C-alpha cells in the first residue's frame, strides 16, 4: 500500500484582498473535495492575521496528488491566486505521518 501525500500550503493575501482570496479558496475547496483521490482539504485563515491562509491537504497517494495538480479547477485557481497574494505562489510543505 502506498503512502498518502500530505502537505500544507501557506500564503498571504495582498492588503485589501483577504476576502477575495477567502472566496476564491472556498470555491476551490469544493472542487478539490470532490476529486476522487482527495482525503482532506481544510482551508483556513489565521485568527490573529486574517490575510494569512493555511491549507491542510491529504491525497490517497502521489498519483492522486498529481491528478489534483492537473485538475481543471487547479489551473485557473492558481492563476487567480497568484495575482492576489504576496508570495510568487503558495508555499508548500510536504509532511509524513509518524
mmCIF file as gemmi writes it, N, C-alpha and C atoms, coordinates in Angstrom:
data_model
loop_
_atom_site.group_PDB
_atom_site.id
_atom_site.type_symbol
_atom_site.label_atom_id
_atom_site.label_alt_id
_atom_site.label_comp_id
_atom_site.label_asym_id
_atom_site.label_entity_id
_atom_site.label_seq_id
_atom_site.pdbx_PDB_ins_code
_atom_site.Cartn_x
_atom_site.Cartn_y
_atom_site.Cartn_z
_atom_site.occupancy
_atom_site.B_iso_or_equiv
_atom_site.pdbx_formal_charge
_atom_site.auth_seq_id
_atom_site.auth_asym_id
_atom_site.pdbx_PDB_model_num
ATOM 1 N N . UNK Axp A 1 ? 0.851 -1.184 0 1 0 ? 1 A 1
ATOM 2 C CA . UNK Axp A 1 ? 0 0 0 1 0 ? 1 A 1
ATOM 3 C C . UNK Axp A 1 ? 0.895 1.244 0 1 0 ? 1 A 1
ATOM 4 N N . UNK Axp A 2 ? 0.569 2.194 -0.844 1 0 ? 2 A 1
ATOM 5 C CA . UNK Axp A 2 ? 1.382 3.399 -0.944 1 0 ? 2 A 1
ATOM 6 C C . UNK Axp A 2 ? 1.012 4.395 0.156 1 0 ? 2 A 1
ATOM 7 N N . UNK Axp A 3 ? 1.957 5.257 0.424 1 0 ? 3 A 1
ATOM 8 C CA . UNK Axp A 3 ? 1.772 6.3 1.442 1 0 ? 3 A 1
ATOM 9 C C . UNK Axp A 3 ? 0.876 7.412 0.893 1 0 ? 3 A 1
ATOM 10 N N . UNK Axp A 4 ? 0.105 8.038 1.769 1 0 ? 4 A 1
ATOM 11 C CA . UNK Axp A 4 ? -0.649 9.218 1.313 1 0 ? 4 A 1
ATOM 12 C C . UNK Axp A 4 ? 0.313 10.385 1.077 1 0 ? 4 A 1
ATOM 13 N N . UNK Axp A 5 ? -0.084 11.296 0.239 1 0 ? 5 A 1
ATOM 14 C CA . UNK Axp A 5 ? 0.666 12.539 0.06 1 0 ? 5 A 1
ATOM 15 C C . UNK Axp A 5 ? -0.013 13.578 0.937 1 0 ? 5 A 1
ATOM 16 N N . UNK Axp A 6 ? 0.765 14.129 1.871 1 0 ? 6 A 1
ATOM 17 C CA . UNK Axp A 6 ? 0.248 15.074 2.871 1 0 ? 6 A 1
ATOM 18 C C . UNK Axp A 6 ? 1.064 16.361 2.765 1 0 ? 6 A 1
ATOM 19 N N . UNK Axp A 7 ? 0.391 17.482 2.799 1 0 ? 7 A 1
ATOM 20 C CA . UNK Axp A 7 ? 1.097 18.746 2.733 1 0 ? 7 A 1
ATOM 21 C C . UNK Axp A 7 ? 0.262 19.851 3.348 1 0 ? 7 A 1
ATOM 22 N N . UNK Axp A 8 ? 0.941 20.957 3.606 1 0 ? 8 A 1
ATOM 23 C CA . UNK Axp A 8 ? 0.2 22.168 3.912 1 0 ? 8 A 1
ATOM 24 C C . UNK Axp A 8 ? 0.73 23.289 3.034 1 0 ? 8 A 1
ATOM 25 N N . UNK Axp A 9 ? -0.161 24.172 2.694 1 0 ? 9 A 1
ATOM 26 C CA . UNK Axp A 9 ? 0.169 25.335 1.871 1 0 ? 9 A 1
ATOM 27 C C . UNK Axp A 9 ? -0.135 26.585 2.67 1 0 ? 9 A 1
ATOM 28 N N . UNK Axp A 10 ? 0.736 27.565 2.567 1 0 ? 10 A 1
ATOM 29 C CA . UNK Axp A 10 ? 0.504 28.853 3.221 1 0 ? 10 A 1
ATOM 30 C C . UNK Axp A 10 ? 0.691 29.962 2.196 1 0 ? 10 A 1
ATOM 31 N N . UNK Axp A 11 ? -0.042 31.043 2.388 1 0 ? 11 A 1
ATOM 32 C CA . UNK Axp A 11 ? 0.115 32.217 1.545 1 0 ? 11 A 1
ATOM 33 C C . UNK Axp A 11 ? -0.543 33.397 2.233 1 0 ? 11 A 1
ATOM 34 N N . UNK Axp A 12 ? -0.158 34.587 1.781 1 0 ? 12 A 1
ATOM 35 C CA . UNK Axp A 12 ? -0.622 35.828 2.387 1 0 ? 12 A 1
ATOM 36 C C . UNK Axp A 12 ? -1.308 36.686 1.336 1 0 ? 12 A 1
ATOM 37 N N . UNK Axp A 13 ? -2.529 37.092 1.617 1 0 ? 13 A 1
ATOM 38 C CA . UNK Axp A 13 ? -3.254 37.974 0.7 1 0 ? 13 A 1
ATOM 39 C C . UNK Axp A 13 ? -2.604 39.35 0.664 1 0 ? 13 A 1
ATOM 40 N N . UNK Axp A 14 ? -2.635 39.949 -0.493 1 0 ? 14 A 1
ATOM 41 C CA . UNK Axp A 14 ? -2.192 41.346 -0.606 1 0 ? 14 A 1
ATOM 42 C C . UNK Axp A 14 ? -3.145 42.208 0.228 1 0 ? 14 A 1
ATOM 43 N N . UNK Axp A 15 ? -2.681 43.353 0.707 1 0 ? 15 A 1
ATOM 44 C CA . UNK Axp A 15 ? -3.559 44.216 1.502 1 0 ? 15 A 1
ATOM 45 C C . UNK Axp A 15 ? -4.875 44.49 0.764 1 0 ? 15 A 1
ATOM 46 N N . UNK Axp A 16 ? -5.982 44.289 1.471 1 0 ? 16 A 1
ATOM 47 C CA . UNK Axp A 16 ? -7.299 44.524 0.924 1 0 ? 16 A 1
ATOM 48 C C . UNK Axp A 16 ? -7.876 43.38 0.104 1 0 ? 16 A 1
ATOM 49 N N . UNK Axp A 17 ? -7.117 42.289 -0.074 1 0 ? 17 A 1
ATOM 50 C CA . UNK Axp A 17 ? -7.571 41.177 -0.908 1 0 ? 17 A 1
ATOM 51 C C . UNK Axp A 17 ? -7.955 39.929 -0.111 1 0 ? 17 A 1
ATOM 52 N N . UNK Axp A 18 ? -7.902 39.985 1.211 1 0 ? 18 A 1
ATOM 53 C CA . UNK Axp A 18 ? -8.171 38.809 2.039 1 0 ? 18 A 1
ATOM 54 C C . UNK Axp A 18 ? -9.523 38.168 1.784 1 0 ? 18 A 1
ATOM 55 N N . UNK Axp A 19 ? -10.562 38.968 1.682 1 0 ? 19 A 1
ATOM 56 C CA . UNK Axp A 19 ? -11.898 38.405 1.466 1 0 ? 19 A 1
ATOM 57 C C . UNK Axp A 19 ? -12.026 37.79 0.077 1 0 ? 19 A 1
ATOM 58 N N . UNK Axp A 20 ? -11.383 38.39 -0.923 1 0 ? 20 A 1
ATOM 59 C CA . UNK Axp A 20 ? -11.402 37.803 -2.275 1 0 ? 20 A 1
ATOM 60 C C . UNK Axp A 20 ? -10.666 36.47 -2.283 1 0 ? 20 A 1
ATOM 61 N N . UNK Axp A 21 ? -9.529 36.41 -1.595 1 0 ? 21 A 1
ATOM 62 C CA . UNK Axp A 21 ? -8.789 35.147 -1.512 1 0 ? 21 A 1
ATOM 63 C C . UNK Axp A 21 ? -9.639 34.096 -0.807 1 0 ? 21 A 1
ATOM 64 N N . UNK Axp A 22 ? -10.292 34.478 0.278 1 0 ? 22 A 1
ATOM 65 C CA . UNK Axp A 22 ? -11.132 33.535 1.023 1 0 ? 22 A 1
ATOM 66 C C . UNK Axp A 22 ? -12.254 32.989 0.144 1 0 ? 22 A 1
ATOM 67 N N . UNK Axp A 23 ? -12.898 33.84 -0.629 1 0 ? 23 A 1
ATOM 68 C CA . UNK Axp A 23 ? -13.983 33.393 -1.51 1 0 ? 23 A 1
ATOM 69 C C . UNK Axp A 23 ? -13.451 32.475 -2.606 1 0 ? 23 A 1
ATOM 70 N N . UNK Axp A 24 ? -12.341 32.834 -3.197 1 0 ? 24 A 1
ATOM 71 C CA . UNK Axp A 24 ? -11.721 32.007 -4.23 1 0 ? 24 A 1
ATOM 72 C C . UNK Axp A 24 ? -11.342 30.643 -3.664 1 0 ? 24 A 1
ATOM 73 N N . UNK Axp A 25 ? -10.767 30.649 -2.481 1 0 ? 25 A 1
ATOM 74 C CA . UNK Axp A 25 ? -10.344 29.412 -1.834 1 0 ? 25 A 1
ATOM 75 C C . UNK Axp A 25 ? -11.532 28.539 -1.451 1 0 ? 25 A 1
ATOM 76 N N . UNK Axp A 26 ? -12.602 29.134 -0.992 1 0 ? 26 A 1
ATOM 77 C CA . UNK Axp A 26 ? -13.802 28.366 -0.635 1 0 ? 26 A 1
ATOM 78 C C . UNK Axp A 26 ? -14.371 27.649 -1.857 1 0 ? 26 A 1
ATOM 79 N N . UNK Axp A 27 ? -14.43 28.331 -2.993 1 0 ? 27 A 1
ATOM 80 C CA . UNK Axp A 27 ? -14.91 27.706 -4.225 1 0 ? 27 A 1
ATOM 81 C C . UNK Axp A 27 ? -13.98 26.578 -4.663 1 0 ? 27 A 1
ATOM 82 N N . UNK Axp A 28 ? -12.683 26.837 -4.591 1 0 ? 28 A 1
ATOM 83 C CA . UNK Axp A 28 ? -11.691 25.835 -4.974 1 0 ? 28 A 1
ATOM 84 C C . UNK Axp A 28 ? -11.799 24.599 -4.087 1 0 ? 28 A 1
ATOM 85 N N . UNK Axp A 29 ? -11.99 24.82 -2.793 1 0 ? 29 A 1
ATOM 86 C CA . UNK Axp A 29 ? -12.079 23.713 -1.84 1 0 ? 29 A 1
ATOM 87 C C . UNK Axp A 29 ? -13.196 22.746 -2.209 1 0 ? 29 A 1
ATOM 88 N N . UNK Axp A 30 ? -14.328 23.275 -2.644 1 0 ? 30 A 1
ATOM 89 C CA . UNK Axp A 30 ? -15.445 22.405 -3.048 1 0 ? 30 A 1
ATOM 90 C C . UNK Axp A 30 ? -15.032 21.476 -4.185 1 0 ? 30 A 1
ATOM 91 N N . UNK Axp A 31 ? -14.334 22.023 -5.164 1 0 ? 31 A 1
ATOM 92 C CA . UNK Axp A 31 ? -13.884 21.217 -6.288 1 0 ? 31 A 1
ATOM 93 C C . UNK Axp A 31 ? -12.859 20.174 -5.886 1 0 ? 31 A 1
ATOM 94 N N . UNK Axp A 32 ? -11.922 20.564 -5.039 1 0 ? 32 A 1
ATOM 95 C CA . UNK Axp A 32 ? -10.877 19.631 -4.605 1 0 ? 32 A 1
ATOM 96 C C . UNK Axp A 32 ? -11.484 18.493 -3.792 1 0 ? 32 A 1
ATOM 97 N N . UNK Axp A 33 ? -12.395 18.813 -2.906 1 0 ? 33 A 1
ATOM 98 C CA . UNK Axp A 33 ? -13.014 17.777 -2.065 1 0 ? 33 A 1
ATOM 99 C C . UNK Axp A 33 ? -13.788 16.748 -2.896 1 0 ? 33 A 1
ATOM 100 N N . UNK Axp A 34 ? -14.182 17.124 -4.104 1 0 ? 34 A 1
ATOM 101 C CA . UNK Axp A 34 ? -14.9 16.206 -4.989 1 0 ? 34 A 1
ATOM 102 C C . UNK Axp A 34 ? -13.952 15.316 -5.8 1 0 ? 34 A 1
ATOM 103 N N . UNK Axp A 35 ? -12.659 15.618 -5.776 1 0 ? 35 A 1
ATOM 104 C CA . UNK Axp A 35 ? -11.691 14.806 -6.518 1 0 ? 35 A 1
ATOM 105 C C . UNK Axp A 35 ? -11.619 13.413 -5.908 1 0 ? 35 A 1
ATOM 106 N N . UNK Axp A 36 ? -11.529 12.415 -6.756 1 0 ? 36 A 1
ATOM 107 C CA . UNK Axp A 36 ? -11.541 11.026 -6.295 1 0 ? 36 A 1
ATOM 108 C C . UNK Axp A 36 ? -10.45 10.714 -5.27 1 0 ? 36 A 1
ATOM 109 N N . UNK Axp A 37 ? -9.257 11.227 -5.463 1 0 ? 37 A 1
ATOM 110 C CA . UNK Axp A 37 ? -8.147 10.886 -4.581 1 0 ? 37 A 1
ATOM 111 C C . UNK Axp A 37 ? -7.948 11.8 -3.399 1 0 ? 37 A 1
ATOM 112 N N . UNK Axp A 38 ? -8.811 12.801 -3.232 1 0 ? 38 A 1
ATOM 113 C CA . UNK Axp A 38 ? -8.668 13.711 -2.094 1 0 ? 38 A 1
ATOM 114 C C . UNK Axp A 38 ? -9.257 13.086 -0.843 1 0 ? 38 A 1
ATOM 115 N N . UNK Axp A 39 ? -8.494 13.155 0.239 1 0 ? 39 A 1
ATOM 116 C CA . UNK Axp A 39 ? -8.943 12.644 1.536 1 0 ? 39 A 1
ATOM 117 C C . UNK Axp A 39 ? -9.34 13.806 2.445 1 0 ? 39 A 1
ATOM 118 N N . UNK Axp A 40 ? -8.514 14.859 2.484 1 0 ? 40 A 1
ATOM 119 C CA . UNK Axp A 40 ? -8.769 16.031 3.328 1 0 ? 40 A 1
ATOM 120 C C . UNK Axp A 40 ? -8.337 17.279 2.575 1 0 ? 40 A 1
ATOM 121 N N . UNK Axp A 41 ? -9.152 18.307 2.645 1 0 ? 41 A 1
ATOM 122 C CA . UNK Axp A 41 ? -8.775 19.627 2.147 1 0 ? 41 A 1
ATOM 123 C C . UNK Axp A 41 ? -9.404 20.634 3.091 1 0 ? 41 A 1
ATOM 124 N N . UNK Axp A 42 ? -8.61 21.113 4.05 1 0 ? 42 A 1
ATOM 125 C CA . UNK Axp A 42 ? -9.083 22.085 5.037 1 0 ? 42 A 1
ATOM 126 C C . UNK Axp A 42 ? -8.434 23.436 4.757 1 0 ? 42 A 1
ATOM 127 N N . UNK Axp A 43 ? -9.229 24.395 4.37 1 0 ? 43 A 1
ATOM 128 C CA . UNK Axp A 43 ? -8.742 25.737 4.065 1 0 ? 43 A 1
ATOM 129 C C . UNK Axp A 43 ? -9.119 26.663 5.215 1 0 ? 43 A 1
ATOM 130 N N . UNK Axp A 44 ? -8.137 27.356 5.768 1 0 ? 44 A 1
ATOM 131 C CA . UNK Axp A 44 ? -8.37 28.191 6.944 1 0 ? 44 A 1
ATOM 132 C C . UNK Axp A 44 ? -7.64 29.526 6.829 1 0 ? 44 A 1
ATOM 133 N N . UNK Axp A 45 ? -8.117 30.484 7.659 1 0 ? 45 A 1
ATOM 134 C CA . UNK Axp A 45 ? -7.457 31.786 7.829 1 0 ? 45 A 1
ATOM 135 C C . UNK Axp A 45 ? -6.951 31.857 9.256 1 0 ? 45 A 1
ATOM 136 N N . UNK Axp A 46 ? -5.842 32.532 9.449 1 0 ? 46 A 1
ATOM 137 C CA . UNK Axp A 46 ? -5.334 32.715 10.798 1 0 ? 46 A 1
ATOM 138 C C . UNK Axp A 46 ? -6.211 33.714 11.545 1 0 ? 46 A 1
ATOM 139 N N . UNK Axp A 47 ? -6.552 33.414 12.764 1 0 ? 47 A 1
ATOM 140 C CA . UNK Axp A 47 ? -7.407 34.286 13.574 1 0 ? 47 A 1
ATOM 141 C C . UNK Axp A 47 ? -6.712 35.622 13.829 1 0 ? 47 A 1
ATOM 142 N N . UNK Axp A 48 ? -5.419 35.569 14.176 1 0 ? 48 A 1
ATOM 143 C CA . UNK Axp A 48 ? -4.687 36.784 14.525 1 0 ? 48 A 1
ATOM 144 C C . UNK Axp A 48 ? -4.172 37.565 13.318 1 0 ? 48 A 1
ATOM 145 N N . UNK Axp A 49 ? -4.262 36.966 12.133 1 0 ? 49 A 1
ATOM 146 C CA . UNK Axp A 49 ? -3.787 37.626 10.912 1 0 ? 49 A 1
ATOM 147 C C . UNK Axp A 49 ? -4.63 37.113 9.746 1 0 ? 49 A 1
ATOM 148 N N . UNK Axp A 50 ? -5.834 37.661 9.547 1 0 ? 50 A 1
ATOM 149 C CA . UNK Axp A 50 ? -6.774 37.112 8.57 1 0 ? 50 A 1
ATOM 150 C C . UNK Axp A 50 ? -6.337 37.218 7.105 1 0 ? 50 A 1
ATOM 151 N N . UNK Axp A 51 ? -5.217 37.883 6.847 1 0 ? 51 A 1
ATOM 152 C CA . UNK Axp A 51 ? -4.683 37.884 5.49 1 0 ? 51 A 1
ATOM 153 C C . UNK Axp A 51 ? -3.768 36.686 5.237 1 0 ? 51 A 1
ATOM 154 N N . UNK Axp A 52 ? -3.494 35.899 6.286 1 0 ? 52 A 1
ATOM 155 C CA . UNK Axp A 52 ? -2.665 34.696 6.162 1 0 ? 52 A 1
ATOM 156 C C . UNK Axp A 52 ? -3.581 33.485 6.08 1 0 ? 52 A 1
ATOM 157 N N . UNK Axp A 53 ? -3.266 32.587 5.159 1 0 ? 53 A 1
ATOM 158 C CA . UNK Axp A 53 ? -4.075 31.392 4.923 1 0 ? 53 A 1
ATOM 159 C C . UNK Axp A 53 ? -3.226 30.147 5.117 1 0 ? 53 A 1
ATOM 160 N N . UNK Axp A 54 ? -3.873 29.105 5.635 1 0 ? 54 A 1
ATOM 161 C CA . UNK Axp A 54 ? -3.236 27.817 5.885 1 0 ? 54 A 1
ATOM 162 C C . UNK Axp A 54 ? -4.17 26.738 5.35 1 0 ? 54 A 1
ATOM 163 N N . UNK Axp A 55 ? -3.651 25.908 4.46 1 0 ? 55 A 1
ATOM 164 C CA . UNK Axp A 55 ? -4.452 24.849 3.847 1 0 ? 55 A 1
ATOM 165 C C . UNK Axp A 55 ? -3.772 23.516 4.13 1 0 ? 55 A 1
ATOM 166 N N . UNK Axp A 56 ? -4.51 22.588 4.722 1 0 ? 56 A 1
ATOM 167 C CA . UNK Axp A 56 ? -4.008 21.244 5.02 1 0 ? 56 A 1
ATOM 168 C C . UNK Axp A 56 ? -4.644 20.287 4.027 1 0 ? 56 A 1
ATOM 169 N N . UNK Axp A 57 ? -3.799 19.487 3.344 1 0 ? 57 A 1
ATOM 170 C CA . UNK Axp A 57 ? -4.273 18.613 2.281 1 0 ? 57 A 1
ATOM 171 C C . UNK Axp A 57 ? -3.739 17.196 2.457 1 0 ? 57 A 1
ATOM 172 N N . UNK Axp A 58 ? -4.592 16.218 2.199 1 0 ? 58 A 1
ATOM 173 C CA . UNK Axp A 58 ? -4.18 14.815 2.185 1 0 ? 58 A 1
ATOM 174 C C . UNK Axp A 58 ? -4.775 14.18 0.931 1 0 ? 58 A 1
ATOM 175 N N . UNK Axp A 59 ? -3.92 13.488 0.196 1 0 ? 59 A 1
ATOM 176 C CA . UNK Axp A 59 ? -4.343 12.755 -1.002 1 0 ? 59 A 1
ATOM 177 C C . UNK Axp A 59 ? -4.017 11.279 -0.81 1 0 ? 59 A 1
ATOM 178 N N . UNK Axp A 60 ? -4.802 10.433 -1.404 1 0 ? 60 A 1
ATOM 179 C CA . UNK Axp A 60 ? -4.671 8.986 -1.242 1 0 ? 60 A 1
ATOM 180 C C . UNK Axp A 60 ? -3.23 8.521 -1.478 1 0 ? 60 A 1
ATOM 181 N N . UNK Axp A 61 ? -2.592 9.065 -2.501 1 0 ? 61 A 1
ATOM 182 C CA . UNK Axp A 61 ? -1.224 8.684 -2.844 1 0 ? 61 A 1
ATOM 183 C C . UNK Axp A 61 ? -0.65 9.744 -3.782 1 0 ? 61 A 1
ATOM 184 N N . UNK Axp A 62 ? 0.574 9.524 -4.23 1 0 ? 62 A 1
ATOM 185 C CA . UNK Axp A 62 ? 1.223 10.502 -5.114 1 0 ? 62 A 1
ATOM 186 C C . UNK Axp A 62 ? 0.469 10.655 -6.426 1 0 ? 62 A 1
ATOM 187 N N . UNK Axp A 63 ? -0.062 9.567 -6.956 1 0 ? 63 A 1
ATOM 188 C CA . UNK Axp A 63 ? -0.815 9.651 -8.213 1 0 ? 63 A 1
ATOM 189 C C . UNK Axp A 63 ? -2.048 10.543 -8.049 1 0 ? 63 A 1
ATOM 190 N N . UNK Axp A 64 ? -2.726 10.436 -6.921 1 0 ? 64 A 1
ATOM 191 C CA . UNK Axp A 64 ? -3.897 11.282 -6.666 1 0 ? 64 A 1
ATOM 192 C C . UNK Axp A 64 ? -3.482 12.745 -6.543 1 0 ? 64 A 1
ATOM 193 N N . UNK Axp A 65 ? -2.338 12.994 -5.922 1 0 ? 65 A 1
ATOM 194 C CA . UNK Axp A 65 ? -1.85 14.366 -5.809 1 0 ? 65 A 1
ATOM 195 C C . UNK Axp A 65 ? -1.505 14.923 -7.189 1 0 ? 65 A 1
ATOM 196 N N . UNK Axp A 66 ? -0.857 14.124 -8.022 1 0 ? 66 A 1
ATOM 197 C CA . UNK Axp A 66 ? -0.518 14.573 -9.376 1 0 ? 66 A 1
ATOM 198 C C . UNK Axp A 66 ? -1.786 14.848 -10.195 1 0 ? 66 A 1
ATOM 199 N N . UNK Axp A 67 ? -2.804 14.011 -10.012 1 0 ? 67 A 1
ATOM 200 C CA . UNK Axp A 67 ? -4.081 14.239 -10.688 1 0 ? 67 A 1
ATOM 201 C C . UNK Axp A 67 ? -4.696 15.554 -10.208 1 0 ? 67 A 1
ATOM 202 N N . UNK Axp A 68 ? -4.569 15.836 -8.911 1 0 ? 68 A 1
ATOM 203 C CA . UNK Axp A 68 ? -5.06 17.099 -8.356 1 0 ? 68 A 1
ATOM 204 C C . UNK Axp A 68 ? -4.363 18.286 -9.033 1 0 ? 68 A 1
ATOM 205 N N . UNK Axp A 69 ? -3.043 18.201 -9.171 1 0 ? 69 A 1
ATOM 206 C CA . UNK Axp A 69 ? -2.292 19.295 -9.788 1 0 ? 69 A 1
ATOM 207 C C . UNK Axp A 69 ? -2.726 19.55 -11.231 1 0 ? 69 A 1
ATOM 208 N N . UNK Axp A 70 ? -3.13 18.5 -11.912 1 0 ? 70 A 1
ATOM 209 C CA . UNK Axp A 70 ? -3.535 18.621 -13.315 1 0 ? 70 A 1
ATOM 210 C C . UNK Axp A 70 ? -5.033 18.859 -13.489 1 0 ? 70 A 1
ATOM 211 N N . UNK Axp A 71 ? -5.774 18.927 -12.401 1 0 ? 71 A 1
ATOM 212 C CA . UNK Axp A 71 ? -7.23 19.044 -12.494 1 0 ? 71 A 1
ATOM 213 C C . UNK Axp A 71 ? -7.655 20.357 -13.135 1 0 ? 71 A 1
ATOM 214 N N . UNK Axp A 72 ? -8.808 20.357 -13.787 1 0 ? 72 A 1
ATOM 215 C CA . UNK Axp A 72 ? -9.276 21.576 -14.447 1 0 ? 72 A 1
ATOM 216 C C . UNK Axp A 72 ? -9.589 22.726 -13.496 1 0 ? 72 A 1
ATOM 217 N N . UNK Axp A 73 ? -9.819 22.455 -12.225 1 0 ? 73 A 1
ATOM 218 C CA . UNK Axp A 73 ? -10.095 23.55 -11.281 1 0 ? 73 A 1
ATOM 219 C C . UNK Axp A 73 ? -8.808 24.183 -10.759 1 0 ? 73 A 1
ATOM 220 N N . UNK Axp A 74 ? -7.711 23.428 -10.784 1 0 ? 74 A 1
ATOM 221 C CA . UNK Axp A 74 ? -6.455 23.91 -10.209 1 0 ? 74 A 1
ATOM 222 C C . UNK Axp A 74 ? -5.782 25.011 -10.997 1 0 ? 74 A 1
ATOM 223 N N . UNK Axp A 75 ? -5.726 24.878 -12.302 1 0 ? 75 A 1
ATOM 224 C CA . UNK Axp A 75 ? -5.011 25.853 -13.122 1 0 ? 75 A 1
ATOM 225 C C . UNK Axp A 75 ? -5.623 27.252 -13.002 1 0 ? 75 A 1
ATOM 226 N N . UNK Axp A 76 ? -6.945 27.413 -13.175 1 0 ? 76 A 1
ATOM 227 C CA . UNK Axp A 76 ? -7.495 28.773 -13.034 1 0 ? 76 A 1
ATOM 228 C C . UNK Axp A 76 ? -7.397 29.304 -11.6 1 0 ? 76 A 1
ATOM 229 N N . UNK Axp A 77 ? -7.529 28.412 -10.605 1 0 ? 77 A 1
ATOM 230 C CA . UNK Axp A 77 ? -7.396 28.85 -9.217 1 0 ? 77 A 1
ATOM 231 C C . UNK Axp A 77 ? -6.005 29.427 -8.981 1 0 ? 77 A 1
ATOM 232 N N . UNK Axp A 78 ? -4.971 28.676 -9.367 1 0 ? 78 A 1
ATOM 233 C CA . UNK Axp A 78 ? -3.6 29.132 -9.12 1 0 ? 78 A 1
ATOM 234 C C . UNK Axp A 78 ? -3.279 30.41 -9.888 1 0 ? 78 A 1
ATOM 235 N N . UNK Axp A 79 ? -3.805 30.554 -11.087 1 0 ? 79 A 1
ATOM 236 C CA . UNK Axp A 79 ? -3.581 31.781 -11.856 1 0 ? 79 A 1
ATOM 237 C C . UNK Axp A 79 ? -4.231 32.973 -11.162 1 0 ? 79 A 1
ATOM 238 N N . UNK Axp A 80 ? -5.451 32.803 -10.686 1 0 ? 80 A 1
ATOM 239 C CA . UNK Axp A 80 ? -6.144 33.888 -9.985 1 0 ? 80 A 1
ATOM 240 C C . UNK Axp A 80 ? -5.478 34.196 -8.651 1 0 ? 80 A 1
ATOM 241 N N . UNK Axp A 81 ? -5.087 33.151 -7.93 1 0 ? 81 A 1
ATOM 242 C CA . UNK Axp A 81 ? -4.465 33.332 -6.617 1 0 ? 81 A 1
ATOM 243 C C . UNK Axp A 81 ? -3.165 34.113 -6.734 1 0 ? 81 A 1
ATOM 244 N N . UNK Axp A 82 ? -2.386 33.817 -7.74 1 0 ? 82 A 1
ATOM 245 C CA . UNK Axp A 82 ? -1.081 34.456 -7.903 1 0 ? 82 A 1
ATOM 246 C C . UNK Axp A 82 ? -1.179 35.98 -7.916 1 0 ? 82 A 1
ATOM 247 N N . UNK Axp A 83 ? -2.251 36.505 -8.48 1 0 ? 83 A 1
ATOM 248 C CA . UNK Axp A 83 ? -2.428 37.961 -8.536 1 0 ? 83 A 1
ATOM 249 C C . UNK Axp A 83 ? -2.917 38.559 -7.22 1 0 ? 83 A 1
ATOM 250 N N . UNK Axp A 84 ? -3.37 37.715 -6.298 1 0 ? 84 A 1
ATOM 251 C CA . UNK Axp A 84 ? -3.975 38.199 -5.051 1 0 ? 84 A 1
ATOM 252 C C . UNK Axp A 84 ? -3.097 38.015 -3.819 1 0 ? 84 A 1
ATOM 253 N N . UNK Axp A 85 ? -1.958 37.326 -3.975 1 0 ? 85 A 1
ATOM 254 C CA . UNK Axp A 85 ? -1.115 37.047 -2.811 1 0 ? 85 A 1
ATOM 255 C C . UNK Axp A 85 ? 0.256 37.709 -2.945 1 0 ? 85 A 1
ATOM 256 N N . UNK Axp A 86 ? 0.923 37.857 -1.804 1 0 ? 86 A 1
ATOM 257 C CA . UNK Axp A 86 ? 2.242 38.491 -1.775 1 0 ? 86 A 1
ATOM 258 C C . UNK Axp A 86 ? 3.334 37.578 -2.316 1 0 ? 86 A 1
ATOM 259 N N . UNK Axp A 87 ? 3.255 36.296 -2.004 1 0 ? 87 A 1
ATOM 260 C CA . UNK Axp A 87 ? 4.275 35.35 -2.448 1 0 ? 87 A 1
ATOM 261 C C . UNK Axp A 87 ? 4.11 35.073 -3.944 1 0 ? 87 A 1
ATOM 262 N N . UNK Axp A 88 ? 5.164 34.583 -4.593 1 0 ? 88 A 1
ATOM 263 C CA . UNK Axp A 88 ? 5.025 34.248 -6.013 1 0 ? 88 A 1
ATOM 264 C C . UNK Axp A 88 ? 4.053 33.084 -6.241 1 0 ? 88 A 1
ATOM 265 N N . UNK Axp A 89 ? 3.889 32.239 -5.246 1 0 ? 89 A 1
ATOM 266 C CA . UNK Axp A 89 ? 2.927 31.134 -5.28 1 0 ? 89 A 1
ATOM 267 C C . UNK Axp A 89 ? 2.729 30.658 -3.847 1 0 ? 89 A 1
ATOM 268 N N . UNK Axp A 90 ? 1.763 29.759 -3.642 1 0 ? 90 A 1
ATOM 269 C CA . UNK Axp A 90 ? 1.582 29.24 -2.288 1 0 ? 90 A 1
ATOM 270 C C . UNK Axp A 90 ? 2.831 28.448 -1.897 1 0 ? 90 A 1
ATOM 271 N N . UNK Axp A 91 ? 3.185 28.544 -0.632 1 0 ? 91 A 1
ATOM 272 C CA . UNK Axp A 91 ? 4.371 27.88 -0.111 1 0 ? 91 A 1
ATOM 273 C C . UNK Axp A 91 ? 3.977 26.498 0.398 1 0 ? 91 A 1
ATOM 274 N N . UNK Axp A 92 ? 4.512 25.444 -0.227 1 0 ? 92 A 1
ATOM 275 C CA . UNK Axp A 92 ? 4.128 24.081 0.109 1 0 ? 92 A 1
ATOM 276 C C . UNK Axp A 92 ? 5.143 23.441 1.041 1 0 ? 92 A 1
ATOM 277 N N . UNK Axp A 93 ? 4.635 22.73 2.055 1 0 ? 93 A 1
ATOM 278 C CA . UNK Axp A 93 ? 5.452 21.933 2.95 1 0 ? 93 A 1
ATOM 279 C C . UNK Axp A 93 ? 4.881 20.53 2.944 1 0 ? 93 A 1
ATOM 280 N N . UNK Axp A 94 ? 5.695 19.566 2.541 1 0 ? 94 A 1
ATOM 281 C CA . UNK Axp A 94 ? 5.249 18.178 2.492 1 0 ? 94 A 1
ATOM 282 C C . UNK Axp A 94 ? 5.535 17.502 3.824 1 0 ? 94 A 1
ATOM 283 N N . UNK Axp A 95 ? 4.613 16.643 4.241 1 0 ? 95 A 1
ATOM 284 C CA . UNK Axp A 95 ? 4.649 16.008 5.556 1 0 ? 95 A 1
ATOM 285 C C . UNK Axp A 95 ? 4.602 14.496 5.427 1 0 ? 95 A 1
ATOM 286 N N . UNK Axp A 96 ? 5.03 13.799 6.474 1 0 ? 96 A 1
ATOM 287 C CA . UNK Axp A 96 ? 4.934 12.348 6.528 1 0 ? 96 A 1
ATOM 288 C C . UNK Axp A 96 ? 4.376 11.957 7.9 1 0 ? 96 A 1
ATOM 289 N N . UNK Axp A 97 ? 3.433 11.052 7.893 1 0 ? 97 A 1
ATOM 290 C CA . UNK Axp A 97 ? 2.866 10.582 9.171 1 0 ? 97 A 1
ATOM 291 C C . UNK Axp A 97 ? 3.918 9.835 9.969 1 0 ? 97 A 1
ATOM 292 N N . UNK Axp A 98 ? 3.802 9.926 11.281 1 0 ? 98 A 1
ATOM 293 C CA . UNK Axp A 98 ? 4.708 9.182 12.172 1 0 ? 98 A 1
ATOM 294 C C . UNK Axp A 98 ? 3.956 8.076 12.867 1 0 ? 98 A 1
